[in-house]
Amino acid sequence: MKVSYHGHSVVKIETNGKTILIDPFITGNSNTDLDAATVQADVILLTHGHGDHVGDTVDIAKRNDALVIASPELADMLGWEHVRTHPMSIGGSYTFDFGKVKITQAFHSSSYVNPETKTIIYTGMPTGILFTAEDKTVYHAGDTGLFYDMKVIGERNDIDLAFLPIGDNHTMGPEDAALATDWLQAKQAIPIHFNTFRFIKQDPQSFVSLLPIGVGKVLEPGEGIEL
């Protein structure tokens, strides 16, 4: 399994002959190395409905005939755009031909904002994602704040790689993300959701410095890890 980071909260997993994108916010993301018009994907996993996570999902999914996995409300919205979807809810898991997806809780908001009509649409509960394939498990925490049930997630899952937000303001900051790494018992932890916008400026090395040697690692956009 190859796992790569592509700026903000964008993660790509290549396994079992499939390419999976998580939260493909590309257009408007100054930190990504991807091109929304050419990126390939068989599957798209979404943690929640904010624009900096749903991003280019509709266009990518239509161009690739990709399956989009999201909360029921968000899946319904994307289905109206004629995108193939598979709805999942917190606590649920499903084994696909490319791997197993389990949906965890996360603590933050989740909505679609239309500035033209000045409306805000609820897009279901925010989530984290546990993805397992080739006997390896990757955890993407979405935009969550620290919550104590991360200890349970860590106790019940053998997490090889965790992607954790460190930007603060809208998510955990470095200190809380470091504690989350400990609670999750993650073998490796990668910081995400930082430096894209003014309010989430962080030095990712400050997160790494709080972890045991070898656990934290900063990935540049386009850089990956083999699991």
N, C-alpha and C positions, 0 to 999 in steps of 0.2 A: 504494500500500500504506500502510495506517495501522497503526502499532505503538504499543501503550499498555502502561503499567505499572500493576499493581494491588496493590502491597504484597508483602512477602516476596520470593518468586521468581515471582509470577504475572505472566504476559505474555499479551497478546491481540494477535493479528494479523488484520487484515481485508483480504482480497485475493481477487480473482476471484470475488466474490459469496459468499465463505465466511468464517466466523469460526473462528479457531483459538485455542484456549487452551493455554498451556503451564503445567504444574504448578499446577492450580487449587486451591490450599489457601485456602479462603475461610472456612468455619466454624472459629472459633477463632483467626482471623487478625485481630488488632486493628488492623492497618494497611491493610486492604483497603477499597475503596469498593464492592465487588461484593456481591450477594445471591445465595447459592447456590441459592435457590428460584426465582429468575427469570432468572439469567444464561443467555444463549443461546450455543450452540456447535455447529458442524458437525463439528469435529475437536478432539481433545485429544491433545497430545503430552506424554509423561512422560519426565523425565530419569532417574528412579530410584524405588525403592519406599518411601522414608521417608514417614511420615504427613504431614509438612509440605510434601510435594510432590504425592503422590497426592491428598490432601485429599478433595474432594467429587466426585472423578471418577465414581464409580459412579452417584450420583444425577443428576449433570448429564448423563452419557452416556445413561442410561435415559430421562430426560425429553425429551431432544433427538434420540434415536436417533443419537448422535454416534459417530464412529469413533475408537477409542483406539489410538494408536501407542505401543508400549513394547517393552522387552526381552522376549524370548520367555517367560521365567519369569514376569515381571510380567503379560504379556498372558494367559498361561494362567490365572493367579489371577483376573484380572478377567473372563475368559471364563466362569469358574465362577459369576460373578454375573450371567451372561446379558447381558454387554456385548459389543458388536461390537468386535473387535480386529484389528490388523495388527501382527505381531511383526517387529522389526528388530534387527539385531545390529551391534556396532561395526565400522566400515569399510564397512557396507552403505549403499546409497542406493536410493530408489524415487521415481519420478515419478508423483504423483497428479494428479487433475484440478485441484487447487487449488494445486499447487506441488511442488517437489522437496524431499525430506527426506533428509538424510545424517546418520548416527550416528557420533559421535566418541567417543574414550575420555575418561574422567574418572577422577580418583583420590580415592576416598573409599569409604565403605561403602554398602550398599543392602540394606534388609531391612524386613519388616513385623513389628511387635512387637504381640503380643496380651497385654496385662497381666492379663487374666482367667485365661488358661491358662498364663501365664508361659512363652510360647513365642516364639521368634524364627524367622521364615521368610525364607530367602534369596530375593531377588527379582531375581537376575541382576546382571550387571555394571552399574555406574553409567555414565552416558553424558552427553555433551553433544549438542547438536542444531544442525545447520546447516540453515536453511530458506531456500529460494530461490524467489522468484516475482517477476514483473514486472521481471526483470533486477536484482533487489536481493537481498542475502543478509543474513540475521539469524542471529547465533550466540548460543545460550543455553548457558552453561557448566555449568549445574547447580550442584552443591555442591563442585566440584573444588578441590584444592590446585593450586599452580603446577606445571606440568610442561613440560619443554623441547620436547616435540613440538608445543606451541602455535606454535612458529616454523614448523613444517611446515604446520600448519593455515592460518596466515597467508600462507605462500608459495603454497599451492595454491588458496586461495579469496580472492575479493575481498569482504571483509567490510565491509558498510556500517554495521552496528550490532551491537555486542556487549553482552550482558547478563552481567555478571561479579559473583560474590559477593565481598563485602568484609567480612563480619561477623567474620572471624577465628574462633578456637577450633575450629569445625567445618569451616571453608573457608579460602580465601585471606583475608588481611587487605588493607588498602588498598595497602600497598607492593607486595606480590606481584601484586595485581590491576593495578596500574599497569604493572608489568613485563610482565604478560600482554598488556595492551593494546598495548604496543610490539611484542611478538613476533607478535601476531595482525595487526598493521598495520591495526587497525580504524579506520575513519573517525570513528566516534563510539562512546563506551563509556558504559553506564549501570550504576550500582551497584545490586545486589540483595542479598537475604539479609542484612539488617542491621536491628537495632533491634526485631525482633519478640519476641525473648526476651532474658532478662537477660545471657546469655553472649555475645551478639553485638551489643552496643551499640557503635555507631560514628557518627562525624560523616561523612556522605557527602561533604561538601565537602573533607575531608582527602584523599580519593581524587582528586577533580577537580583539586585544587591540584598534584598530582604529574604531571599530564598537560599536554601542549601546549595552549595556549589554543584553545578551540573543540572539543576532542576529548571531554572529559568533560562529562557533563550529569546533573544529578539530576532525576529525574521524581517528582513527587508522585503518590500513588495516584489513578488516573483520568486522568492527563496522558499525552498521546501525541505522536508524531512522524510526520510524513508523509515517506515515502521515495519 
